[in-house]
Amino acid sequence: MKKLLIPLILSVVVATSVSADQKPTYPAFDAQVETKCQWINGYTRKDGTYVSGHYRGC
């Protein structure tokens, strides 16, 4: 019984220490960070129409 228990415990310890060093990635969260609100200054289009400043991506 001890012969089976020791390798099992060692494998759990090694697996936990390896996964603790890696940073988890959250693709959905990263996409939300990139789409944060941005202020766009007012500008004039080619056809002469003025577009007032506004927030984009909110």
PyMOL Python script that loads the backbone (N, CA, C, O; Angstrom):
from pymol import cmd

cmd.read_pdbstr("""\
ATOM      1  N   MET A   1       0.827  -1.196   0.000  1.00  0.00           N
ATOM      2  CA  MET A   1       0.000   0.000   0.000  1.00  0.00           C
ATOM      3  C   MET A   1       0.871   1.259   0.000  1.00  0.00           C
ATOM      4  O   MET A   1       0.571   2.211  -0.722  1.00  0.00           O
ATOM      5  N   LYS A   2       1.932   1.279   0.790  1.00  0.00           N
ATOM      6  CA  LYS A   2       2.823   2.438   0.835  1.00  0.00           C
ATOM      7  C   LYS A   2       3.527   2.644  -0.495  1.00  0.00           C
ATOM      8  O   LYS A   2       3.814   3.779  -0.876  1.00  0.00           O
ATOM      9  N   LYS A   3       3.809   1.549  -1.211  1.00  0.00           N
ATOM     10  CA  LYS A   3       4.489   1.660  -2.505  1.00  0.00           C
ATOM     11  C   LYS A   3       3.603   2.383  -3.521  1.00  0.00           C
ATOM     12  O   LYS A   3       4.110   3.074  -4.404  1.00  0.00           O
ATOM     13  N   LEU A   4       2.325   2.230  -3.401  1.00  0.00           N
ATOM     14  CA  LEU A   4       1.413   2.907  -4.314  1.00  0.00           C
ATOM     15  C   LEU A   4       1.108   4.337  -3.872  1.00  0.00           C
ATOM     16  O   LEU A   4       0.880   5.215  -4.704  1.00  0.00           O
ATOM     17  N   LEU A   5       1.105   4.559  -2.593  1.00  0.00           N
ATOM     18  CA  LEU A   5       0.722   5.860  -2.057  1.00  0.00           C
ATOM     19  C   LEU A   5       1.801   6.923  -2.289  1.00  0.00           C
ATOM     20  O   LEU A   5       1.471   8.063  -2.617  1.00  0.00           O
ATOM     21  N   ILE A   6       3.059   6.581  -2.130  1.00  0.00           N
ATOM     22  CA  ILE A   6       4.150   7.552  -2.269  1.00  0.00           C
ATOM     23  C   ILE A   6       4.229   8.102  -3.701  1.00  0.00           C
ATOM     24  O   ILE A   6       4.289   9.321  -3.864  1.00  0.00           O
ATOM     25  N   PRO A   7       4.230   7.263  -4.742  1.00  0.00           N
ATOM     26  CA  PRO A   7       4.259   7.836  -6.103  1.00  0.00           C
ATOM     27  C   PRO A   7       3.017   8.678  -6.420  1.00  0.00           C
ATOM     28  O   PRO A   7       3.099   9.661  -7.156  1.00  0.00           O
ATOM     29  N   LEU A   8       1.894   8.291  -5.872  1.00  0.00           N
ATOM     30  CA  LEU A   8       0.685   9.059  -6.101  1.00  0.00           C
ATOM     31  C   LEU A   8       0.800  10.457  -5.494  1.00  0.00           C
ATOM     32  O   LEU A   8       0.446  11.446  -6.135  1.00  0.00           O
ATOM     33  N   ILE A   9       1.285  10.535  -4.285  1.00  0.00           N
ATOM     34  CA  ILE A   9       1.452  11.824  -3.610  1.00  0.00           C
ATOM     35  C   ILE A   9       2.472  12.679  -4.351  1.00  0.00           C
ATOM     36  O   ILE A   9       2.258  13.878  -4.531  1.00  0.00           O
ATOM     37  N   LEU A  10       3.569  12.082  -4.780  1.00  0.00           N
ATOM     38  CA  LEU A  10       4.600  12.824  -5.511  1.00  0.00           C
ATOM     39  C   LEU A  10       4.061  13.365  -6.837  1.00  0.00           C
ATOM     40  O   LEU A  10       4.360  14.497  -7.216  1.00  0.00           O
ATOM     41  N   SER A  11       3.286  12.574  -7.521  1.00  0.00           N
ATOM     42  CA  SER A  11       2.750  13.041  -8.801  1.00  0.00           C
ATOM     43  C   SER A  11       1.776  14.198  -8.603  1.00  0.00           C
ATOM     44  O   SER A  11       1.740  15.116  -9.423  1.00  0.00           O
ATOM     45  N   VAL A  12       0.997  14.172  -7.545  1.00  0.00           N
ATOM     46  CA  VAL A  12       0.066  15.262  -7.260  1.00  0.00           C
ATOM     47  C   VAL A  12       0.839  16.534  -6.918  1.00  0.00           C
ATOM     48  O   VAL A  12       0.472  17.621  -7.363  1.00  0.00           O
ATOM     49  N   VAL A  13       1.901  16.403  -6.134  1.00  0.00           N
ATOM     50  CA  VAL A  13       2.701  17.565  -5.755  1.00  0.00           C
ATOM     51  C   VAL A  13       3.366  18.172  -6.981  1.00  0.00           C
ATOM     52  O   VAL A  13       3.369  19.393  -7.140  1.00  0.00           O
ATOM     53  N   VAL A  14       3.920  17.352  -7.839  1.00  0.00           N
ATOM     54  CA  VAL A  14       4.591  17.853  -9.037  1.00  0.00           C
ATOM     55  C   VAL A  14       3.582  18.505  -9.977  1.00  0.00           C
ATOM     56  O   VAL A  14       3.856  19.569 -10.533  1.00  0.00           O
ATOM     57  N   ALA A  15       2.445  17.895 -10.158  1.00  0.00           N
ATOM     58  CA  ALA A  15       1.425  18.451 -11.046  1.00  0.00           C
ATOM     59  C   ALA A  15       0.907  19.790 -10.523  1.00  0.00           C
ATOM     60  O   ALA A  15       0.632  20.695 -11.311  1.00  0.00           O
ATOM     61  N   THR A  16       0.775  19.923  -9.233  1.00  0.00           N
ATOM     62  CA  THR A  16       0.286  21.174  -8.659  1.00  0.00           C
ATOM     63  C   THR A  16       1.329  22.268  -8.772  1.00  0.00           C
ATOM     64  O   THR A  16       0.976  23.416  -9.045  1.00  0.00           O
ATOM     65  N   SER A  17       2.588  21.957  -8.574  1.00  0.00           N
ATOM     66  CA  SER A  17       3.622  22.982  -8.658  1.00  0.00           C
ATOM     67  C   SER A  17       3.823  23.438 -10.092  1.00  0.00           C
ATOM     68  O   SER A  17       4.131  24.609 -10.314  1.00  0.00           O
ATOM     69  N   VAL A  18       3.664  22.571 -11.062  1.00  0.00           N
ATOM     70  CA  VAL A  18       3.814  22.971 -12.458  1.00  0.00           C
ATOM     71  C   VAL A  18       2.667  23.873 -12.879  1.00  0.00           C
ATOM     72  O   VAL A  18       2.896  24.877 -13.552  1.00  0.00           O
ATOM     73  N   SER A  19       1.457  23.546 -12.508  1.00  0.00           N
ATOM     74  CA  SER A  19       0.309  24.350 -12.915  1.00  0.00           C
ATOM     75  C   SER A  19       0.262  25.685 -12.171  1.00  0.00           C
ATOM     76  O   SER A  19      -0.338  26.634 -12.675  1.00  0.00           O
ATOM     77  N   ALA A  20       0.868  25.786 -11.004  1.00  0.00           N
ATOM     78  CA  ALA A  20       0.868  27.036 -10.250  1.00  0.00           C
ATOM     79  C   ALA A  20       1.773  28.073 -10.903  1.00  0.00           C
ATOM     80  O   ALA A  20       1.545  29.271 -10.739  1.00  0.00           O
ATOM     81  N   ASP A  21       2.801  27.638 -11.643  1.00  0.00           N
ATOM     82  CA  ASP A  21       3.718  28.559 -12.294  1.00  0.00           C
ATOM     83  C   ASP A  21       3.125  29.180 -13.552  1.00  0.00           C
ATOM     84  O   ASP A  21       3.555  30.257 -13.964  1.00  0.00           O
ATOM     85  N   GLN A  22       2.167  28.538 -14.158  1.00  0.00           N
ATOM     86  CA  GLN A  22       1.592  29.027 -15.399  1.00  0.00           C
ATOM     87  C   GLN A  22       0.453  29.990 -15.100  1.00  0.00           C
ATOM     88  O   GLN A  22      -0.370  29.747 -14.217  1.00  0.00           O
ATOM     89  N   LYS A  23       0.419  31.093 -15.853  1.00  0.00           N
ATOM     90  CA  LYS A  23      -0.675  32.046 -15.692  1.00  0.00           C
ATOM     91  C   LYS A  23      -1.875  31.555 -16.476  1.00  0.00           C
ATOM     92  O   LYS A  23      -1.735  31.188 -17.643  1.00  0.00           O
ATOM     93  N   PRO A  24      -3.032  31.540 -15.878  1.00  0.00           N
ATOM     94  CA  PRO A  24      -4.224  31.148 -16.636  1.00  0.00           C
ATOM     95  C   PRO A  24      -4.594  32.240 -17.634  1.00  0.00           C
ATOM     96  O   PRO A  24      -4.399  33.425 -17.364  1.00  0.00           O
ATOM     97  N   THR A  25      -5.120  31.847 -18.769  1.00  0.00           N
ATOM     98  CA  THR A  25      -5.557  32.823 -19.756  1.00  0.00           C
ATOM     99  C   THR A  25      -7.070  32.799 -19.853  1.00  0.00           C
ATOM    100  O   THR A  25      -7.700  31.743 -19.796  1.00  0.00           O
ATOM    101  N   TYR A  26      -7.619  33.949 -19.997  1.00  0.00           N
ATOM    102  CA  TYR A  26      -9.057  34.091 -20.110  1.00  0.00           C
ATOM    103  C   TYR A  26      -9.359  34.862 -21.392  1.00  0.00           C
ATOM    104  O   TYR A  26      -9.428  36.090 -21.358  1.00  0.00           O
ATOM    105  N   PRO A  27      -9.541  34.173 -22.525  1.00  0.00           N
ATOM    106  CA  PRO A  27      -9.745  34.874 -23.796  1.00  0.00           C
ATOM    107  C   PRO A  27     -10.935  35.819 -23.789  1.00  0.00           C
ATOM    108  O   PRO A  27     -10.868  36.902 -24.371  1.00  0.00           O
ATOM    109  N   ALA A  28     -12.007  35.432 -23.147  1.00  0.00           N
ATOM    110  CA  ALA A  28     -13.190  36.299 -23.121  1.00  0.00           C
ATOM    111  C   ALA A  28     -12.892  37.577 -22.355  1.00  0.00           C
ATOM    112  O   ALA A  28     -13.329  38.657 -22.751  1.00  0.00           O
ATOM    113  N   PHE A  29     -12.148  37.460 -21.259  1.00  0.00           N
ATOM    114  CA  PHE A  29     -11.796  38.642 -20.470  1.00  0.00           C
ATOM    115  C   PHE A  29     -10.849  39.539 -21.247  1.00  0.00           C
ATOM    116  O   PHE A  29     -10.992  40.760 -21.198  1.00  0.00           O
ATOM    117  N   ASP A  30      -9.877  38.965 -21.968  1.00  0.00           N
ATOM    118  CA  ASP A  30      -8.936  39.755 -22.756  1.00  0.00           C
ATOM    119  C   ASP A  30      -9.660  40.545 -23.837  1.00  0.00           C
ATOM    120  O   ASP A  30      -9.302  41.688 -24.120  1.00  0.00           O
ATOM    121  N   ALA A  31     -10.669  39.943 -24.436  1.00  0.00           N
ATOM    122  CA  ALA A  31     -11.433  40.635 -25.470  1.00  0.00           C
ATOM    123  C   ALA A  31     -12.183  41.814 -24.876  1.00  0.00           C
ATOM    124  O   ALA A  31     -12.320  42.846 -25.533  1.00  0.00           O
ATOM    125  N   GLN A  32     -12.670  41.687 -23.653  1.00  0.00           N
ATOM    126  CA  GLN A  32     -13.388  42.778 -23.013  1.00  0.00           C
ATOM    127  C   GLN A  32     -12.454  43.933 -22.699  1.00  0.00           C
ATOM    128  O   GLN A  32     -12.846  45.096 -22.800  1.00  0.00           O
ATOM    129  N   VAL A  33     -11.226  43.624 -22.322  1.00  0.00           N
ATOM    130  CA  VAL A  33     -10.268  44.679 -21.996  1.00  0.00           C
ATOM    131  C   VAL A  33      -9.947  45.496 -23.238  1.00  0.00           C
ATOM    132  O   VAL A  33      -9.810  46.717 -23.155  1.00  0.00           O
ATOM    133  N   GLU A  34      -9.825  44.838 -24.393  1.00  0.00           N
ATOM    134  CA  GLU A  34      -9.483  45.527 -25.626  1.00  0.00           C
ATOM    135  C   GLU A  34     -10.612  46.416 -26.128  1.00  0.00           C
ATOM    136  O   GLU A  34     -10.355  47.376 -26.854  1.00  0.00           O
ATOM    137  N   THR A  35     -11.848  46.122 -25.761  1.00  0.00           N
ATOM    138  CA  THR A  35     -12.988  46.898 -26.243  1.00  0.00           C
ATOM    139  C   THR A  35     -13.442  47.932 -25.217  1.00  0.00           C
ATOM    140  O   THR A  35     -14.628  48.259 -25.153  1.00  0.00           O
ATOM    141  N   LYS A  36     -12.530  48.442 -24.427  1.00  0.00           N
ATOM    142  CA  LYS A  36     -12.917  49.448 -23.447  1.00  0.00           C
ATOM    143  C   LYS A  36     -13.300  50.751 -24.150  1.00  0.00           C
ATOM    144  O   LYS A  36     -13.008  50.938 -25.332  1.00  0.00           O
ATOM    145  N   CYS A  37     -13.935  51.618 -23.437  1.00  0.00           N
ATOM    146  CA  CYS A  37     -14.402  52.881 -24.013  1.00  0.00           C
ATOM    147  C   CYS A  37     -13.217  53.752 -24.425  1.00  0.00           C
ATOM    148  O   CYS A  37     -12.243  53.896 -23.686  1.00  0.00           O
ATOM    149  N   GLN A  38     -13.323  54.322 -25.612  1.00  0.00           N
ATOM    150  CA  GLN A  38     -12.311  55.258 -26.098  1.00  0.00           C
ATOM    151  C   GLN A  38     -13.001  56.547 -26.513  1.00  0.00           C
ATOM    152  O   GLN A  38     -14.054  56.523 -27.150  1.00  0.00           O
ATOM    153  N   TRP A  39     -12.401  57.670 -26.148  1.00  0.00           N
ATOM    154  CA  TRP A  39     -12.946  58.953 -26.570  1.00  0.00           C
ATOM    155  C   TRP A  39     -12.397  59.273 -27.958  1.00  0.00           C
ATOM    156  O   TRP A  39     -11.187  59.239 -28.179  1.00  0.00           O
ATOM    157  N   ILE A  40     -13.292  59.582 -28.881  1.00  0.00           N
ATOM    158  CA  ILE A  40     -12.916  59.969 -30.235  1.00  0.00           C
ATOM    159  C   ILE A  40     -13.187  61.457 -30.373  1.00  0.00           C
ATOM    160  O   ILE A  40     -14.316  61.905 -30.172  1.00  0.00           O
ATOM    161  N   ASN A  41     -12.165  62.224 -30.714  1.00  0.00           N
ATOM    162  CA  ASN A  41     -12.336  63.667 -30.888  1.00  0.00           C
ATOM    163  C   ASN A  41     -13.198  63.956 -32.110  1.00  0.00           C
ATOM    164  O   ASN A  41     -13.312  63.135 -33.020  1.00  0.00           O
ATOM    165  N   GLY A  42     -13.795  65.127 -32.112  1.00  0.00           N
ATOM    166  CA  GLY A  42     -14.606  65.535 -33.250  1.00  0.00           C
ATOM    167  C   GLY A  42     -13.749  65.705 -34.498  1.00  0.00           C
ATOM    168  O   GLY A  42     -12.567  66.038 -34.406  1.00  0.00           O
ATOM    169  N   TYR A  43     -14.342  65.479 -35.654  1.00  0.00           N
ATOM    170  CA  TYR A  43     -13.610  65.610 -36.917  1.00  0.00           C
ATOM    171  C   TYR A  43     -14.589  65.953 -38.039  1.00  0.00           C
ATOM    172  O   TYR A  43     -15.802  65.803 -37.897  1.00  0.00           O
ATOM    173  N   THR A  44     -14.035  66.413 -39.148  1.00  0.00           N
ATOM    174  CA  THR A  44     -14.838  66.751 -40.317  1.00  0.00           C
ATOM    175  C   THR A  44     -14.617  65.702 -41.390  1.00  0.00           C
ATOM    176  O   THR A  44     -13.478  65.385 -41.733  1.00  0.00           O
ATOM    177  N   ARG A  45     -15.701  65.166 -41.916  1.00  0.00           N
ATOM    178  CA  ARG A  45     -15.625  64.177 -42.991  1.00  0.00           C
ATOM    179  C   ARG A  45     -15.278  64.848 -44.320  1.00  0.00           C
ATOM    180  O   ARG A  45     -15.290  66.072 -44.445  1.00  0.00           O
ATOM    181  N   LYS A  46     -14.967  64.002 -45.307  1.00  0.00           N
ATOM    182  CA  LYS A  46     -14.629  64.520 -46.644  1.00  0.00           C
ATOM    183  C   LYS A  46     -15.764  65.332 -47.254  1.00  0.00           C
ATOM    184  O   LYS A  46     -15.528  66.294 -47.985  1.00  0.00           O
ATOM    185  N   ASP A  47     -17.001  64.935 -46.947  1.00  0.00           N
ATOM    186  CA  ASP A  47     -18.151  65.630 -47.535  1.00  0.00           C
ATOM    187  C   ASP A  47     -18.533  66.899 -46.767  1.00  0.00           C
ATOM    188  O   ASP A  47     -19.546  67.523 -47.080  1.00  0.00           O
ATOM    189  N   GLY A  48     -17.729  67.292 -45.758  1.00  0.00           N
ATOM    190  CA  GLY A  48     -17.968  68.518 -45.017  1.00  0.00           C
ATOM    191  C   GLY A  48     -18.814  68.357 -43.770  1.00  0.00           C
ATOM    192  O   GLY A  48     -19.037  69.331 -43.050  1.00  0.00           O
ATOM    193  N   THR A  49     -19.290  67.155 -43.497  1.00  0.00           N
ATOM    194  CA  THR A  49     -20.114  66.908 -42.308  1.00  0.00           C
ATOM    195  C   THR A  49     -19.214  66.853 -41.083  1.00  0.00           C
ATOM    196  O   THR A  49     -18.197  66.160 -41.072  1.00  0.00           O
ATOM    197  N   TYR A  50     -19.613  67.605 -40.039  1.00  0.00           N
ATOM    198  CA  TYR A  50     -18.844  67.573 -38.791  1.00  0.00           C
ATOM    199  C   TYR A  50     -19.398  66.490 -37.879  1.00  0.00           C
ATOM    200  O   TYR A  50     -20.604  66.433 -37.639  1.00  0.00           O
ATOM    201  N   VAL A  51     -18.523  65.633 -37.371  1.00  0.00           N
ATOM    202  CA  VAL A  51     -18.899  64.583 -36.415  1.00  0.00           C
ATOM    203  C   VAL A  51     -18.366  65.002 -35.060  1.00  0.00           C
ATOM    204  O   VAL A  51     -17.159  65.168 -34.888  1.00  0.00           O
ATOM    205  N   SER A  52     -19.263  65.173 -34.091  1.00  0.00           N
ATOM    206  CA  SER A  52     -18.823  65.622 -32.764  1.00  0.00           C
ATOM    207  C   SER A  52     -18.139  64.479 -32.011  1.00  0.00           C
ATOM    208  O   SER A  52     -18.293  63.307 -32.353  1.00  0.00           O
ATOM    209  N   GLY A  53     -17.396  64.844 -31.000  1.00  0.00           N
ATOM    210  CA  GLY A  53     -16.674  63.854 -30.197  1.00  0.00           C
ATOM    211  C   GLY A  53     -17.630  62.886 -29.526  1.00  0.00           C
ATOM    212  O   GLY A  53     -18.741  63.256 -29.147  1.00  0.00           O
ATOM    213  N   HIS A  54     -17.189  61.640 -29.381  1.00  0.00           N
ATOM    214  CA  HIS A  54     -18.048  60.614 -28.790  1.00  0.00           C
ATOM    215  C   HIS A  54     -17.192  59.475 -28.255  1.00  0.00           C
ATOM    216  O   HIS A  54     -16.001  59.387 -28.553  1.00  0.00           O
ATOM    217  N   TYR A  55     -17.805  58.609 -27.467  1.00  0.00           N
ATOM    218  CA  TYR A  55     -17.142  57.414 -26.974  1.00  0.00           C
ATOM    219  C   TYR A  55     -17.400  56.260 -27.929  1.00  0.00           C
ATOM    220  O   TYR A  55     -18.520  56.090 -28.412  1.00  0.00           O
ATOM    221  N   ARG A  56     -16.355  55.453 -28.206  1.00  0.00           N
ATOM    222  CA  ARG A  56     -16.487  54.296 -29.076  1.00  0.00           C
ATOM    223  C   ARG A  56     -16.165  53.037 -28.267  1.00  0.00           C
ATOM    224  O   ARG A  56     -15.233  53.018 -27.463  1.00  0.00           O
ATOM    225  N   GLY A  57     -16.953  51.994 -28.497  1.00  0.00           N
ATOM    226  CA  GLY A  57     -16.684  50.708 -27.874  1.00  0.00           C
ATOM    227  C   GLY A  57     -17.251  50.531 -26.476  1.00  0.00           C
ATOM    228  O   GLY A  57     -16.789  49.669 -25.730  1.00  0.00           O
ATOM    229  N   CYS A  58     -18.215  51.307 -26.118  1.00  0.00           N
ATOM    230  CA  CYS A  58     -18.790  51.182 -24.783  1.00  0.00           C
ATOM    231  C   CYS A  58     -19.910  50.177 -24.733  1.00  0.00           C
ATOM    232  O   CYS A  58     -20.498  49.959 -23.673  1.00  0.00           O
TER     233      CYS A  58
END
""", "prot")
cmd.dss("prot")
cmd.show_as("cartoon", "prot")
cmd.util.cbc("prot")
cmd.orient("prot")
